[in-house]
Amino acid sequence: MDDKNFFETGIQALEAQSFSQLIGAKLIQFKPGEVILEIPIKDNLLQQHKFVHGGVVSYAADNTLTFVGGSVLGSEVLTSEFKINYVRPAAGEKIIARANVVYSGARQAVCRCDVFFQDFEGKEKLCATSQGTIVTVTP
């Protein structure tokens, strides 16, 4: 499959996720072993201190981990487990999650994702880092 069709497959998968659509997630890069997902920061994604809710940051890490795992294992995948470390609160223009594959076997991939926020001056700052195991599922 060429790069354009590969990317289109990723777009279709994201569009099939109603929660991803609800929060405005966008797939920026989808290629084998590398994925970038962005989420515009809107008021309805903030917690009481006006930072992006931790659940949104966690979603960004989890979904990007799963997409990058699926980029090497195929589309029938799920997150088996993941861990997240929140580094600092996120606020600004958007969330940017960048993931890569650390190891991939026949049925599982260990992946890493760093989540950044872009502040109002356009600077990126790390807000969380995560690692997860993505596994294939049989229908």
Contacts in CASP RR format, 6 or more apart in sequence:
PFRMAT RR
TARGET T0000
AUTHOR 0000-0000-0000
METHOD contacts of the structure
MODEL  1
MDDKNFFETGIQALEAQSFSQLIGAKLIQFKPGEVILEIPIKDNLLQQHK
FVHGGVVSYAADNTLTFVGGSVLGSEVLTSEFKINYVRPAAGEKIIARAN
VVYSGARQAVCRCDVFFQDFEGKEKLCATSQGTIVTVTP
1 9 0 8 1.000
3 31 0 8 1.000
6 30 0 8 1.000
6 31 0 8 1.000
6 32 0 8 1.000
6 71 0 8 1.000
7 27 0 8 1.000
7 29 0 8 1.000
7 30 0 8 1.000
7 31 0 8 1.000
9 30 0 8 1.000
9 75 0 8 1.000
10 27 0 8 1.000
10 30 0 8 1.000
10 67 0 8 1.000
11 27 0 8 1.000
11 30 0 8 1.000
13 67 0 8 1.000
13 75 0 8 1.000
14 20 0 8 1.000
14 25 0 8 1.000
14 26 0 8 1.000
14 27 0 8 1.000
14 37 0 8 1.000
14 67 0 8 1.000
15 21 0 8 1.000
17 25 0 8 1.000
17 63 0 8 1.000
19 59 0 8 1.000
20 63 0 8 1.000
23 39 0 8 1.000
23 45 0 8 1.000
23 56 0 8 1.000
23 59 0 8 1.000
24 39 0 8 1.000
24 40 0 8 1.000
25 37 0 8 1.000
25 38 0 8 1.000
25 39 0 8 1.000
25 60 0 8 1.000
25 63 0 8 1.000
26 37 0 8 1.000
26 38 0 8 1.000
26 39 0 8 1.000
26 40 0 8 1.000
27 35 0 8 1.000
27 36 0 8 1.000
27 37 0 8 1.000
27 67 0 8 1.000
28 36 0 8 1.000
28 37 0 8 1.000
28 38 0 8 1.000
28 96 0 8 1.000
29 35 0 8 1.000
29 36 0 8 1.000
30 67 0 8 1.000
30 71 0 8 1.000
31 71 0 8 1.000
32 71 0 8 1.000
32 72 0 8 1.000
33 68 0 8 1.000
33 69 0 8 1.000
33 71 0 8 1.000
33 72 0 8 1.000
33 100 0 8 1.000
33 101 0 8 1.000
33 104 0 8 1.000
34 68 0 8 1.000
34 71 0 8 1.000
34 98 0 8 1.000
34 99 0 8 1.000
34 100 0 8 1.000
34 101 0 8 1.000
35 64 0 8 1.000
35 67 0 8 1.000
35 68 0 8 1.000
35 71 0 8 1.000
35 97 0 8 1.000
35 98 0 8 1.000
35 99 0 8 1.000
35 100 0 8 1.000
36 64 0 8 1.000
36 96 0 8 1.000
36 97 0 8 1.000
36 98 0 8 1.000
36 99 0 8 1.000
37 60 0 8 1.000
37 63 0 8 1.000
37 64 0 8 1.000
37 67 0 8 1.000
37 96 0 8 1.000
37 97 0 8 1.000
37 99 0 8 1.000
38 94 0 8 1.000
38 95 0 8 1.000
38 96 0 8 1.000
38 97 0 8 1.000
39 45 0 8 1.000
39 56 0 8 1.000
39 60 0 8 1.000
39 94 0 8 1.000
39 95 0 8 1.000
39 97 0 8 1.000
40 93 0 8 1.000
40 94 0 8 1.000
41 52 0 8 1.000
41 90 0 8 1.000
41 91 0 8 1.000
41 92 0 8 1.000
41 93 0 8 1.000
41 94 0 8 1.000
41 95 0 8 1.000
41 117 0 8 1.000
45 52 0 8 1.000
45 53 0 8 1.000
45 56 0 8 1.000
46 52 0 8 1.000
46 53 0 8 1.000
47 53 0 8 1.000
47 54 0 8 1.000
49 89 0 8 1.000
50 91 0 8 1.000
51 89 0 8 1.000
51 90 0 8 1.000
51 91 0 8 1.000
52 89 0 8 1.000
52 90 0 8 1.000
52 91 0 8 1.000
52 95 0 8 1.000
52 117 0 8 1.000
52 127 0 8 1.000
54 86 0 8 1.000
56 95 0 8 1.000
57 84 0 8 1.000
57 86 0 8 1.000
57 90 0 8 1.000
57 95 0 8 1.000
57 115 0 8 1.000
57 127 0 8 1.000
57 128 0 8 1.000
58 84 0 8 1.000
58 128 0 8 1.000
60 95 0 8 1.000
60 97 0 8 1.000
60 113 0 8 1.000
60 115 0 8 1.000
61 82 0 8 1.000
61 84 0 8 1.000
61 97 0 8 1.000
61 99 0 8 1.000
61 113 0 8 1.000
61 115 0 8 1.000
61 128 0 8 1.000
61 130 0 8 1.000
62 79 0 8 1.000
62 82 0 8 1.000
62 130 0 8 1.000
63 97 0 8 1.000
64 97 0 8 1.000
64 98 0 8 1.000
64 99 0 8 1.000
64 113 0 8 1.000
64 115 0 8 1.000
65 79 0 8 1.000
65 82 0 8 1.000
65 99 0 8 1.000
65 111 0 8 1.000
65 112 0 8 1.000
65 113 0 8 1.000
65 130 0 8 1.000
65 131 0 8 1.000
65 132 0 8 1.000
65 134 0 8 1.000
66 77 0 8 1.000
66 78 0 8 1.000
66 79 0 8 1.000
66 134 0 8 1.000
67 99 0 8 1.000
68 99 0 8 1.000
68 100 0 8 1.000
68 101 0 8 1.000
68 109 0 8 1.000
68 111 0 8 1.000
68 113 0 8 1.000
68 134 0 8 1.000
69 77 0 8 1.000
69 99 0 8 1.000
69 101 0 8 1.000
69 104 0 8 1.000
69 109 0 8 1.000
69 111 0 8 1.000
69 134 0 8 1.000
70 77 0 8 1.000
70 109 0 8 1.000
70 134 0 8 1.000
71 101 0 8 1.000
72 101 0 8 1.000
72 104 0 8 1.000
72 109 0 8 1.000
73 104 0 8 1.000
73 105 0 8 1.000
73 107 0 8 1.000
73 108 0 8 1.000
73 109 0 8 1.000
73 134 0 8 1.000
73 135 0 8 1.000
73 136 0 8 1.000
74 136 0 8 1.000
76 136 0 8 1.000
76 137 0 8 1.000
76 138 0 8 1.000
76 139 0 8 1.000
77 134 0 8 1.000
77 135 0 8 1.000
77 136 0 8 1.000
77 137 0 8 1.000
78 134 0 8 1.000
78 135 0 8 1.000
78 137 0 8 1.000
79 132 0 8 1.000
79 133 0 8 1.000
79 134 0 8 1.000
79 135 0 8 1.000
80 108 0 8 1.000
80 132 0 8 1.000
80 133 0 8 1.000
80 134 0 8 1.000
80 135 0 8 1.000
81 132 0 8 1.000
81 133 0 8 1.000
82 130 0 8 1.000
82 131 0 8 1.000
82 132 0 8 1.000
82 133 0 8 1.000
83 130 0 8 1.000
83 131 0 8 1.000
83 132 0 8 1.000
84 128 0 8 1.000
84 129 0 8 1.000
84 130 0 8 1.000
85 128 0 8 1.000
85 129 0 8 1.000
85 130 0 8 1.000
86 127 0 8 1.000
86 128 0 8 1.000
87 126 0 8 1.000
87 127 0 8 1.000
87 128 0 8 1.000
87 129 0 8 1.000
88 125 0 8 1.000
88 126 0 8 1.000
88 127 0 8 1.000
89 127 0 8 1.000
90 115 0 8 1.000
90 117 0 8 1.000
90 127 0 8 1.000
90 128 0 8 1.000
91 117 0 8 1.000
91 119 0 8 1.000
92 117 0 8 1.000
92 118 0 8 1.000
92 119 0 8 1.000
92 120 0 8 1.000
93 117 0 8 1.000
93 118 0 8 1.000
93 119 0 8 1.000
93 120 0 8 1.000
93 122 0 8 1.000
94 117 0 8 1.000
94 118 0 8 1.000
95 115 0 8 1.000
95 116 0 8 1.000
95 117 0 8 1.000
95 127 0 8 1.000
96 115 0 8 1.000
96 116 0 8 1.000
96 117 0 8 1.000
96 118 0 8 1.000
96 124 0 8 1.000
97 113 0 8 1.000
97 114 0 8 1.000
97 115 0 8 1.000
97 116 0 8 1.000
98 113 0 8 1.000
98 114 0 8 1.000
98 115 0 8 1.000
98 116 0 8 1.000
99 111 0 8 1.000
99 112 0 8 1.000
99 113 0 8 1.000
99 114 0 8 1.000
100 111 0 8 1.000
100 112 0 8 1.000
100 113 0 8 1.000
101 109 0 8 1.000
101 110 0 8 1.000
101 111 0 8 1.000
102 109 0 8 1.000
102 110 0 8 1.000
102 111 0 8 1.000
102 112 0 8 1.000
102 131 0 8 1.000
103 109 0 8 1.000
103 110 0 8 1.000
104 110 0 8 1.000
107 135 0 8 1.000
107 136 0 8 1.000
108 133 0 8 1.000
108 134 0 8 1.000
108 135 0 8 1.000
108 136 0 8 1.000
109 133 0 8 1.000
109 134 0 8 1.000
110 131 0 8 1.000
110 132 0 8 1.000
110 133 0 8 1.000
110 134 0 8 1.000
111 131 0 8 1.000
111 132 0 8 1.000
111 133 0 8 1.000
111 134 0 8 1.000
112 129 0 8 1.000
112 130 0 8 1.000
112 131 0 8 1.000
112 132 0 8 1.000
113 129 0 8 1.000
113 130 0 8 1.000
113 131 0 8 1.000
113 132 0 8 1.000
114 126 0 8 1.000
114 128 0 8 1.000
114 129 0 8 1.000
114 130 0 8 1.000
115 126 0 8 1.000
115 127 0 8 1.000
115 128 0 8 1.000
115 129 0 8 1.000
115 130 0 8 1.000
116 124 0 8 1.000
116 125 0 8 1.000
116 126 0 8 1.000
116 127 0 8 1.000
117 124 0 8 1.000
117 125 0 8 1.000
117 127 0 8 1.000
118 124 0 8 1.000
119 125 0 8 1.000
END
